[in-house]
Amino acid sequence: MNTIFGLAVIGGVVSLLSTSLGAALTTFFTSSNSKVKKLSISMDFTLGVMLSAVAFSLVGPELVASFNEQSKLRLVLASFFVGILFIGLLNKFVNFKMDHNKGQSKVFNSSKIVLALALILHNLPEGMGAGASLAAMDFAKALPIQVVIAVQNIVEGLVLALCFISFGLSTKKAIAFSIGSGLVELLGAIIAGIALNFSLMWLPALLSVAGGAMLMSVLIEFQEGIKEYRTFSKYQFLSGILIVPAINMFF
């Protein structure tokens, strides 16, 4: 196993472990409604962290670095929109299936299976970003990305497990499936490692795809929150946005 591929796999393992940690917290959060409310607030923090990662770690630096290189700039922008389209179209498909199956009495109907798959497939570009950053970037630049994705994965691992519970699964099975979703991130990291092993020129594309997917995920979460009349914590959100710049100050 060469160094580039090995580091990419390590990035994927970190993502898997952080998702597993979030899943393991499920029992704690299901014991109290107040804890679920705190989870909602932590999601606002996570959304800020995700936007911070897009702007300061995944896409922003690549845009600046490629500003005078038209071919590289086109690659970064195209990859960014691929990530946006991937999550956007996946969300459209999920909503279509859920509307189509509305009214079915089965606890675990096809719409819920599709929703679970959407949450899981969302991990693929994230894993690519985690693996690519650790494999091909300076550690000082890769660390903020690793921290951001790990923080996000903890919350997502918990949210996904809670979703599985709402589908009618037992807590143990929900935790197991949520941990299993982290394997998709590991797969994304392996894909990134293979691509970078052929050429490091894939790095901007991989990071931009992850950034586009992350941005679209944030926008969708805001949209869903507005539909549900959920109150967002602007202080938590702004604190999350400041995370990556704060980490960059120390490295």
Helices and strands as residue ranges (DSSP letters): H 3-24, H 26-29, H 33-53, I 54-58, H 60-65, H 70-100, H 110-121, H 123-136, H 139-166, H 171-198, G 200-202, H 203-227, H 234-241, H 243-250
